[in-house]
Every structure is written in C-alpha cells, then in structure tokens.
Amino acid sequence: MPTEPSQWVQDWVHDFVRHESSAAQLDSWVERTAASIGEEMPDLTARPELPQQISQAIREHWLSFLGQLTQPRMTFRLVEKAEDIARESAQTSLPLDTLNRIYRIAQKSTWNYATELIAAVDDSQSERTELLIFLWERASDWIDRSISETSRVYHEARRHIDIGRNALWLETVTRVIDGEELDGRRVSAELGGYPIADHHTALIVTAIEQSQNSAHLEDAYRQLVTDLGARQSLVVRPGGRQLWIWVATPRPMRLEPDFAPSEGLTQGMRIAIGTSKPGLAGFASSHEQARRMLAVVHPDRRGVYQYRETELLVLIGCNEAVDDFVRRTLGNLGGSHDHEVRLRSTVATYLDSGGSVDRAASRLSVHRNTIRYRLQQASALLGRDLLATNNDVSLALRHLDLTHNGQLPG
C-alpha cells in the first residue's frame, strides 16, 4: 500500500492542479513540451500533420494526468489522440521506438518543469523532497503506462495490417500458382511492388517442432533472406507452421549444392528451394518445384533441400513400384541393423566421391583400408561387385535416405 502523502503535499498538489488547469497555463504547457520534442526530434516535421497531433496528445495527456493527480490511486487510460497516433504510426511505418522517444522527452520536460517549481517553494527540505518523490513516482508511472499501452495499440494495428495484407497477397499468389492468365504489372502492384518480371527462387519453410510459433518462422525468413543476399523478397503465410517465400533477382540465382543458412534460427525446420525462373510462369513453377520437393522428403527430416540437387528423385516420386526397385537393387544392404546402415553410408559417400576410395576415406575420416573392407562387405550384401558406375545403387540409396529416412516401411 502506498503511503498517504502529508497534508502539506496534498494541499500543494491541489493548488498545482488548479493553477495548471487554466487555459493560459495549459497552452503554455503544451507549447513548452512540444518545443522540447521538436528540438530533439526535428525529423518529425517531415510528417506534416504529426507535430500538431503530438500537441493535441500532450494536451489530452496533461489534462488526464492532472485529473488523476489528486486521487489516492491513479487510474490510467491512454488518451484518444495518443491511440490515434499509435495506430497511424503503425499504418505509415513510423517506428515504435520513435513514439517511445517522444514520451521520454516529454517526461524529461515535465521533470525539469516540476523541479523548477519545487525549488522555488519556501518550505522545509523534507517537505520538498516528499513532494519530489510524489510527483516523480506518479509521472514516471504515467509515462511507463503510456509507453506500454502505446506499444500494445501499435502492435495490434500492425497485426491487423499484416493479416489483411497477407490475405490479399495469398489470394494473388494463389491465382498465379493456379496458372491464371494475369497481367504481370498488375500482379506486381498487388504484391506491394514485388518485381514479377525478374527471376524468382521459391522457398517453402516448414517448422517441424510444435513449439515453434510464427515468431520463429519470421526470424527464419529474415535470416534466410540475409543469407541469400536478397534485396527483393516476398513472404506469404498460407496457414499452419509454414511460409511461402520468393526471392527476386535480375539474373538466375545459383546456390551452392551445400548451401545452408546460419545456424540457430532454422534448426528444427525443413526448407525446400526451387530453381530460379523468370516472370509469372517462373514464379509459379519454382514454387511448384519446392512443393514437390517437400512431398518426397520424409516428414522427420530437417535441413535444406534444393530441387536442383534432387530433381530426379522428385520426378520419380514415391510409390510402391519405386520402393520395390529400392528393395531389389539394395538386396540385403537395405537392412535396418546398425552395421548395414553404416555400410550404406560408406557406399553412398564412395559413389558420391566418383568412386575414389581416398576421397571417401577423407570425407568419412577413416583409413582407406577401412573403406575397401566396407565396400567388400557391401558387395557381398548386394550380391554383386560394387562399381563407381552403379547409378542404380546410388539412386536407391538416395531415395531410401531422403524419402524414408533410411528405412523402408514393411
């Protein structure tokens, strides 16, 4: 429970409120506070109506504050003009930090004024100190609540804007993906100026973990765009734990086969990337490639999967006939024991190394004789000699790993 102020403080505050509520003093207060803000933030004049709106909000805040100052317990409500400024700032992309700074400058101006008044009071030091503490606590609480409530209104407005914009963008990209005949310039305008005539690389990001929310996806989007060095990008939220992303470049984007985003933000996610293609048709086909890529990747797999690196596997897809091919091709090498899993890894590395025992040994950090021994064991399980040209074995191993996470069903 807050301590009740002394009678002297109560009397001084009542006189202060009565004096400051007069029209002349109110005008003076608004002018002084607005001038302080303008001096420290001259860029605000670039928004013609904002300085006047700030002055109106200062007036409403001060009247509301004075109306509560004499009460035993202050009741806060963000004033109407301050709410308007917060919403309009969200709509026009004025940073929230700018609004917070305005409040802090106003707080400093208020404190300077109050300390000057109290310094002129002809009473004991203890009474002036009590008055300072009383005003400081109430003014600080008012500013802190103003900032907190402004932040809430701002973010709520941004959320509504994002939801509305996302709905419009999702509708537009769905029409493009569905193959409707659309005017490219109009599509670009509907997508906020996204350059539809450029080359497009589509990505689909899926959060695997239940705990990952929209904030994790947004962080992953920003990190991916940064890692790709993209200047123009588009993100659409189709619902669930997924994002559709397009990156526009003047020329085709070619990623390294082992491209991987920065560690951390994209952990626990599956990212499918289509090839870079131009115009409306490329926008749609790159997304379709990413979508088909996801359709063949085992649901437990994490990481980055490029259509360019797995095109044949995607085109083949997954069905019983393909799985039968894998079983026949791998024979006993397709077993589930740790020994067979290790042998498959060695064979895959050997084939991916162009049939070089030395390169395979280097990549697996084992002796070359170990590679030779494992290849002999793998050949015995296959029922035939293992050659560097065994493309069917390479294809079967890649399908088993990518689509079934190393273990065929049944």
C-alpha positions in Angstrom: 0.0 0.0 0.0 1.4 3.4 -0.9 2.0 5.8 1.9 -0.6 8.6 2.0 1.2 12.0 1.3 1.3 14.6 4.0 -1.3 17.3 4.2 1.2 19.8 3.0 1.9 17.8 -0.2 -1.9 17.3 -0.7 -2.6 21.0 -0.4 0.3 21.9 -2.7 -0.8 19.3 -5.4 -4.4 20.7 -5.3 -3.2 24.2 -5.8 -0.8 23.0 -8.6 -3.7 21.2 -10.4 -6.0 24.2 -10.2 -3.3 26.5 -11.5 -2.1 24.3 -14.3 -5.7 23.6 -15.5 -6.3 27.2 -16.5 -6.4 27.8 -20.2 -3.3 30.0 -20.3 -1.2 27.5 -18.3 -2.4 24.6 -20.3 -1.5 26.4 -23.6 1.9 27.2 -22.1 2.5 23.6 -21.0 1.6 22.2 -24.4 3.8 24.7 -26.2 6.8 24.1 -23.9 6.6 20.3 -24.1 6.0 20.3 -27.9 9.0 22.6 -28.3 11.3 20.2 -26.4 10.2 17.3 -28.6 10.7 19.3 -31.7 14.2 20.4 -30.7 15.4 16.9 -30.1 13.4 15.3 -33.0 13.4 17.8 -35.9 12.8 15.0 -38.4 9.2 14.8 -37.2 8.4 17.8 -39.3 8.8 15.6 -42.4 5.3 14.3 -41.5 3.2 17.5 -41.9 0.3 16.6 -39.5 2.3 14.8 -36.9 3.6 17.8 -34.8 0.0 19.1 -34.5 -1.2 15.6 -33.5 1.5 15.4 -30.9 0.5 18.8 -29.4 -3.1 17.5 -29.2 -1.9 14.4 -27.4 0.2 16.4 -25.0 -2.9 18.5 -24.1 -5.1 15.4 -23.5 -2.4 13.6 -21.6 -1.7 16.6 -19.3 -5.5 17.1 -18.6 -5.9 13.5 -17.9 -2.9 13.4 -15.6 -3.9 16.5 -13.7 -7.4 15.0 -13.3 -5.9 11.9 -11.6 -3.1 13.6 -9.6 -5.2 14.5 -6.6 -6.7 11.0 -6.3 -5.4 8.5 -3.8 -4.9 6.0 -6.6 -4.4 7.0 -10.2 -6.4 5.2 -12.9 -4.7 5.2 -16.3 -6.2 5.1 -19.7 -4.4 6.0 -22.9 -5.9 9.2 -24.3 -7.7 9.2 -27.6 -5.2 11.2 -29.6 -2.3 9.1 -28.4 -4.2 6.0 -29.6 -4.8 7.6 -33.0 -1.1 8.5 -33.3 -0.1 4.9 -32.4 -2.4 3.4 -35.0 -1.5 5.9 -37.7 2.2 5.3 -37.0 1.7 1.5 -37.4 -0.1 2.2 -40.7 2.6 4.5 -42.0 5.6 2.6 -40.7 6.7 5.2 -38.2 8.9 3.1 -35.8 7.6 2.4 -32.4 11.0 3.5 -31.0 10.2 7.0 -32.3 7.0 7.1 -30.3 8.8 5.8 -27.2 11.4 8.5 -27.5 8.7 11.2 -27.8 7.3 10.0 -24.4 10.8 10.1 -22.8 11.5 13.6 -24.0 8.1 14.7 -22.6 9.0 13.0 -19.3 12.2 14.9 -19.1 10.5 18.2 -19.9 7.9 17.5 -17.2 10.5 16.7 -14.7 12.5 19.9 -15.4 9.4 22.0 -15.0 8.4 20.3 -11.8 11.8 20.6 -10.2 12.0 24.3 -11.0 8.6 24.9 -9.3 9.6 22.9 -6.3 12.9 24.6 -5.9 11.1 27.9 -5.5 8.9 26.5 -2.7 9.7 28.2 0.6 9.3 25.3 2.9 11.4 22.7 4.6 13.8 20.4 2.7 11.9 17.3 3.9 8.6 18.5 2.5 10.1 19.5 -0.8 11.8 16.0 -1.0 8.5 14.3 -0.3 6.8 16.4 -3.0 9.5 15.5 -5.5 9.2 11.8 -4.8 5.4 12.0 -5.0 5.4 13.7 -8.4 8.3 11.6 -9.7 6.5 8.3 -8.9 3.2 9.4 -10.4 4.7 11.0 -13.5 7.0 8.0 -14.2 4.2 5.6 -13.7 2.1 7.6 -16.2 4.8 7.6 -18.8 5.6 3.9 -18.4 2.0 3.0 -18.8 1.6 5.3 -21.8 4.6 3.6 -23.5 3.3 0.1 -22.7 -0.2 0.9 -23.9 1.1 2.7 -27.0 3.1 -0.4 -27.8 0.0 -2.6 -27.4 -2.1 -0.4 -29.7 0.8 -0.2 -32.3 1.4 -3.9 -32.4 -2.3 -4.7 -32.6 -2.6 -2.3 -35.6 0.4 -3.9 -37.2 -1.1 -7.3 -36.7 -4.4 -6.3 -38.4 -2.4 -4.7 -41.3 -0.3 -7.8 -41.7 -3.3 -10.1 -41.6 -5.1 -8.0 -44.2 -2.1 -7.7 -46.5 -1.3 -11.4 -46.2 -4.8 -12.3 -47.2 -4.6 -10.1 -50.3 -1.1 -11.4 -51.2 -2.1 -15.0 -50.6 -5.1 -14.6 -52.9 -2.9 -13.1 -55.6 -0.1 -15.7 -55.4 -2.7 -18.5 -55.4 -4.1 -17.2 -58.7 -0.6 -17.1 -60.1 0.3 -20.6 -58.9 -3.0 -21.9 -60.3 -2.0 -20.7 -63.7 -4.5 -17.9 -64.3 -3.6 -15.5 -67.2 -2.8 -12.3 -65.3 -1.1 -9.1 -66.2 2.4 -9.0 -64.7 2.4 -5.3 -63.8 -0.9 -5.6 -62.0 0.3 -8.6 -60.1 3.4 -6.7 -59.1 1.3 -3.8 -57.8 -1.0 -6.1 -55.9 2.1 -7.7 -54.2 3.4 -4.3 -53.0 5.8 -3.7 -55.9 7.5 -7.1 -55.9 9.3 -7.3 -59.3 7.4 -10.0 -61.0 9.4 -9.6 -64.3 12.6 -10.7 -62.5 13.9 -14.3 -61.9 12.2 -16.0 -58.9 13.6 -18.6 -56.5 10.8 -20.0 -54.4 11.3 -21.4 -50.9 8.9 -23.2 -48.6 9.8 -23.2 -44.9 8.1 -25.6 -42.6 8.5 -25.6 -38.8 8.7 -29.2 -37.6 8.6 -28.7 -33.9 5.2 -28.0 -32.3 6.8 -25.4 -30.0 7.9 -23.2 -33.0 5.4 -20.4 -33.5 5.0 -17.6 -36.1 7.8 -15.6 -34.4 10.3 -18.4 -35.1 9.1 -18.6 -38.8 9.5 -14.8 -39.2 13.0 -15.0 -37.7 13.9 -17.8 -40.1 12.5 -15.8 -43.0 14.7 -12.8 -42.2 17.8 -14.9 -41.7 17.2 -16.8 -45.0 16.8 -13.6 -46.9 20.0 -12.2 -45.3 22.0 -15.4 -46.1 20.8 -15.4 -49.7 21.8 -11.8 -50.0 18.4 -10.9 -51.4 17.3 -7.3 -51.9 13.8 -8.2 -53.1 11.7 -10.8 -51.4 8.1 -11.7 -50.8 6.7 -13.8 -47.9 3.2 -15.2 -47.7 1.7 -17.1 -44.8 -0.6 -19.9 -46.1 -1.5 -21.0 -42.6 -0.1 -23.6 -40.1 3.6 -23.7 -39.5 4.7 -22.8 -43.0 5.9 -19.8 -45.0 6.0 -19.3 -48.8 8.9 -17.2 -49.9 10.0 -15.8 -53.2 13.4 -14.1 -53.8 13.6 -11.9 -56.9 16.9 -11.4 -58.7 17.8 -9.7 -62.1 19.6 -12.9 -63.2 19.1 -16.5 -62.2 20.2 -17.3 -58.7 22.5 -20.3 -58.4 23.1 -21.7 -54.9 26.0 -23.9 -53.9 24.9 -27.6 -53.6 25.7 -27.5 -49.9 24.0 -24.1 -49.2 23.0 -23.9 -45.5 21.5 -20.9 -43.6 23.1 -19.6 -40.5 22.9 -22.0 -37.6 20.3 -21.5 -34.9 17.2 -19.9 -36.3 16.5 -22.5 -38.9 17.1 -25.5 -36.7 14.0 -27.7 -36.4 12.8 -26.6 -39.9 12.6 -28.1 -43.3 13.4 -25.8 -46.2 12.6 -26.7 -49.8 14.1 -24.5 -52.6 13.0 -24.4 -56.2 15.2 -23.4 -59.2 15.4 -19.8 -60.3 13.0 -19.0 -63.2 11.7 -15.8 -64.8 8.4 -14.0 -64.9 4.9 -15.1 -63.8 5.5 -18.6 -65.1 8.8 -18.9 -63.3 7.2 -17.6 -60.1 4.7 -20.4 -60.2 6.9 -23.2 -61.4 9.7 -22.5 -58.9 7.1 -22.7 -56.1 5.7 -26.0 -57.6 9.2 -27.4 -57.5 9.6 -26.5 -53.9 6.2 -28.0 -53.1 7.0 -31.3 -54.9 10.4 -31.4 -53.2 8.6 -31.3 -49.8 6.2 -34.1 -50.9 9.1 -36.6 -51.2 11.1 -35.5 -48.2 10.5 -37.7 -45.1 8.4 -35.7 -42.5 11.1 -36.2 -39.8 13.9 -34.7 -42.0 15.3 -31.3 -41.2 17.5 -29.0 -43.2 17.7 -27.5 -46.7 16.6 -29.4 -49.8 17.2 -28.0 -53.3 15.2 -29.2 -56.2 18.2 -28.8 -58.5 20.2 -31.3 -56.4 17.3 -33.9 -56.1 15.4 -33.3 -59.3 15.4 -37.0 -60.4 14.2 -38.2 -57.0 11.4 -35.6 -57.1 10.3 -36.6 -60.6 10.3 -40.3 -59.7 8.4 -39.6 -56.6 7.5 -42.3 -54.1 5.1 -45.2 -54.7 5.2 -49.0 -54.2 6.9 -49.5 -57.6 9.7 -47.2 -56.6 10.1 -48.9 -53.2 10.2 -52.3 -54.9 13.0 -51.0 -57.1 14.9 -49.9 -54.0 14.4 -53.3 -52.3 15.6 -55.3 -55.4 18.5 -53.0 -56.0 19.9 -53.0 -52.5 19.0 -56.5 -51.5 20.4 -57.3 -48.1 22.2 -54.0 -48.0 18.8 -52.4 -47.3 18.6 -53.9 -43.8 17.9 -52.0 -40.6 20.8 -53.1 -38.5 23.5 -50.5 -37.5 26.1 -52.5 -39.5 24.0 -52.2 -42.7 23.2 -48.5 -42.0 27.0 -47.8 -41.7 27.8 -49.7 -44.9 25.1 -47.8 -46.8 26.6 -44.5 -45.6 30.0 -45.6 -46.8 28.7 -46.8 -50.2 26.8 -43.5 -50.7 29.9 -41.5 -49.9 32.1 -43.6 -52.2 29.7 -43.3 -55.1 29.3 -39.6 -54.4 33.1 -39.2 -54.5 33.2 -40.6 -58.0 34.4 -44.0 -56.9 37.5 -42.6 -55.2 38.5 -44.6 -52.1 40.8 -41.8 -51.0 38.2 -39.1 -51.2 35.6 -41.3 -49.4 38.1 -42.0 -46.6 38.9 -38.3 -46.3 35.2 -37.4 -46.1 34.4 -40.1 -43.5 37.7 -39.5 -41.6 38.7 -43.2 -41.7 41.6 -45.2 -43.2 41.3 -46.1 -46.9 41.6 -49.8 -46.0 38.5 -49.4 -43.8 36.7 -48.1 -46.9 37.9 -51.0 -49.0 36.8 -53.5 -46.3 33.4 -52.0 -46.0 32.9 -51.9 -49.8 33.7 -55.6 -49.9 31.1 -56.3 -47.2 28.5 -54.1 -49.1 29.2 -56.0 -52.3 28.5 -59.3 -50.5 25.2 -58.0 -49.3 24.3 -56.6 -52.7 25.2 -59.9 -54.4 27.4 -58.2 -57.0 30.5 -56.2 -57.3 30.1 -52.5 -56.4 31.3 -50.2 -59.1 31.7 -46.5 -59.3 29.2 -46.6 -62.2 26.4 -48.2 -60.2 23.9 -45.4 -60.7 21.0 -47.6 -59.8 22.6 -48.2 -56.3 23.2 -44.5 -55.9 19.6 -43.7 -56.8 18.2 -46.4 -54.5 20.3 -45.2 -51.6 19.3 -41.5 -52.1 15.6 -42.4 -52.3 15.9 -44.5 -49.1 17.6 -41.7 -47.3 15.6 -38.8 -48.5 12.1 -40.2 -48.6 12.2 -42.9 -46.0 14.8 -41.5 -43.6 16.9 -44.6 -44.1 14.3 -47.3 -43.5 11.8 -48.7 -46.0 8.3 -49.5 -44.5 7.2 -53.1 -44.2 
